[in-house]
Amino acid sequence: MTDIDLSALDRELKKGAAELLLLSVLEARPRHGYELGKLIEAQSGGRLVFHLDSLYPLLYRLEERGWIKGAWVEKAGERRRRFYRLTPTGQRVLARQRQTWDEFVEAVRLVTRGEHA
Amino acid sequence: MPDWKSHIRSRLASLRLSPARESEIAEELAQHLEDRWRELIAGGATPEDAAHTARTEFNGARLEALLGTLRQAHWHELPAPGRSRAFSFDSILIDLRHAIRALRATPSFTIGALLVLALGTGATTAIFSVVDAVAFRPLPFPDPDRLVAVGMRANPPVAGARAFLTCT
């Protein structure tokens, strides 16, 4: 029997979760990269921290897939910033990922707490 | 304020980003580091400590590795007209994609070019078939190089004309 590669599972889970997190915080309105990182950190009570070296490659990857779209925005008296917004494809992906994630969490919960129910 | 852009650019140098894209990424990431630096200073850190912390949090090797997996990090520069470039299958695929897009964008030109090509190829093939059958292929007889043409002349030779060839 083959052992489950737990490190690969861990990696995939984190990758999937990171995508879901970014898409979720972009749902309400367009945001720039730094704001995205701070918002995720604040909303998770400091448990989830995105550093620059993983945040931007992921944003660019989602942009290459057409799930989000970045555009430079200039405001009077401020330096220009690149804001990201969810595309219609991104909205569909977010809905699907949310459902998959909820089902996965529920399945894990059933297994881990099943004995005590 | 630290020169964050140069710091980022040094990490992007190994990637094959287009110059415009590299400039955008350097600007965006430098802004992020500057925001973080300012936040640390606002939290009570000295500018030097804030710069040190921001640099420590930034894992350049990881950034390089993750960006390297993106399509945009494999940009191909088009050579200047008349300049040759090294052979690679990637460049052939890029040329093919470019050609298909260009042809799709101009359907009337594509149809015209195809018609000209079809007519040209057809005409060339037809002419070659005739020339091949008449001039290139040997005659369908054994020892065709020994065949001679024999003819008879009805009128007598002109008076005073000299015979150049006499058969015995």
Boltz contact constraints between the chains, C-beta under 6 A:
constraints:
  - contact:
      token1: [A, 33]
      token2: [B, 32]
      max_distance: 6.0
  - contact:
      token1: [A, 34]
      token2: [B, 32]
      max_distance: 6.0
  - contact:
      token1: [A, 34]
      token2: [B, 35]
      max_distance: 6.0
  - contact:
      token1: [A, 51]
      token2: [B, 57]
      max_distance: 6.0
  - contact:
      token1: [A, 52]
      token2: [B, 32]
      max_distance: 6.0
  - contact:
      token1: [A, 52]
      token2: [B, 58]
      max_distance: 6.0
  - contact:
      token1: [A, 53]
      token2: [B, 59]
      max_distance: 6.0
  - contact:
      token1: [A, 53]
      token2: [B, 62]
      max_distance: 6.0
  - contact:
      token1: [A, 53]
      token2: [B, 63]
      max_distance: 6.0
  - contact:
      token1: [A, 57]
      token2: [B, 66]
      max_distance: 6.0
  - contact:
      token1: [A, 57]
      token2: [B, 67]
      max_distance: 6.0
  - contact:
      token1: [A, 60]
      token2: [B, 70]
      max_distance: 6.0
  - contact:
      token1: [A, 64]
      token2: [B, 71]
      max_distance: 6.0
  - contact:
      token1: [A, 82]
      token2: [B, 28]
      max_distance: 6.0
